[in-house]
Amino acid sequence: MILGISGSPRPNRITDHAVKKVLSNYEGETKFISLAGKHIAGCIACLGCTKDNGCVIKDDFPEIAEAMVRADGIVLGVPNYYDMPNALSHSLLERCFCFRHQSVFQLKDKPVVIISTGYSKDEENSQVLKIVEYFTKSNKMNVVSKFLVGAYSQCYTCKYSLPCVDGNVVKNNGFVDEITPEMLPPEFDKQPASVAKCENAGRILQEYLSKK
Ligand SMILES: Cc1cc2nc3c(=O)[nH]c(=O)nc-3n(C[C@H](O)[C@H](O)[C@H](O)COP(=O)(O)O)c2cc1C
């Protein structure tokens, strides 16, 4: 089973679509989990997990953890907030500390696809991709594909953005009377390069697991 996790707090938006596109290009069982509305606290360093590699904090994480351990591979969709993984995704990744005690490494060798959504286009220097990769490597996972998918800046839907000199609407378009459709970054299915990367990632997972 391939598990797709979208770390976006906005259900059914770009991050969800990108993760689901990877899953739909995998021929086999898949499962999708959205972190929207989930309560996942950060790791509190209680070390309750060191005995049996299970997190003892009772929130929405343990159920996701169970699916992560069961999965043959994982797709992580992580929104870029301030050039960092957003807080929901970050909490999830911190809690993965529970999988790796006494040389057990429950996620070891699982292939992982990392997607970061945002308006930043600098894939090579993406801090979000680097941070998420660091987390996954700490769990001895195997990153098989990592890439950016375009998403819009909140300034484009903020009703105060037209005169806002600090916002992205003015930065990208100058002062305008209205936001016209061509100014808006495209929805996921109107981004052929992003769609192709997701389709390819699904095939990479397929190939990786068929060889195993
Ligand atoms: C608080 C906040 C901070 C953000 N900071 C950045 C940023 O630094 N760089 C960037 O490329 N996108 C940034 N974004 C845009 C989000 O990455 C983008 O809206 C999100 O990935 C869209 O995913 P979704 O459609 O699944 O919600 C920010 C969005 C929010 C809400």
The ligand as a Gaussian input file, in Angstrom:
#p B3LYP/6-31G(d) Opt

LIG

0 1
 C        1.371000      31.612000       6.452000
 C        1.772000      31.323000       5.024000
 C        3.090000      31.528000       4.645000
 C        3.490000      31.233000       3.321000
 N        4.799000      31.401000       2.987000
 C        5.219000      31.028000       1.746000
 C        6.595000      31.146000       1.384000
 O        7.445000      31.602000       2.160000
 N        6.973000      30.696000       0.152000
 C        6.085000      30.150000      -0.740000
 O        6.503000      29.751000      -1.822000
 N        4.757000      30.055000      -0.437000
 C        4.310000      30.488000       0.768000
 N        2.969000      30.394000       1.108000
 C        2.007000      29.892000       0.105000
 C        1.705000      28.423000       0.364000
 O        2.851000      27.638000       0.203000
 C        0.628000      27.931000      -0.580000
 O       -0.498000      28.738000      -0.452000
 C        0.263000      26.496000      -0.240000
 O        1.326000      25.646000      -0.509000
 C       -0.918000      26.081000      -1.040000
 O       -1.235000      24.733000      -0.767000
 P       -2.779000      24.333000      -0.621000
 O       -3.452000      24.859000      -1.857000
 O       -2.767000      22.868000      -0.550000
 O       -3.245000      24.998000       0.636000
 C        2.544000      30.735000       2.390000
 C        1.205000      30.558000       2.795000
 C        0.820000      30.854000       4.086000
 C       -0.618000      30.651000       4.506000

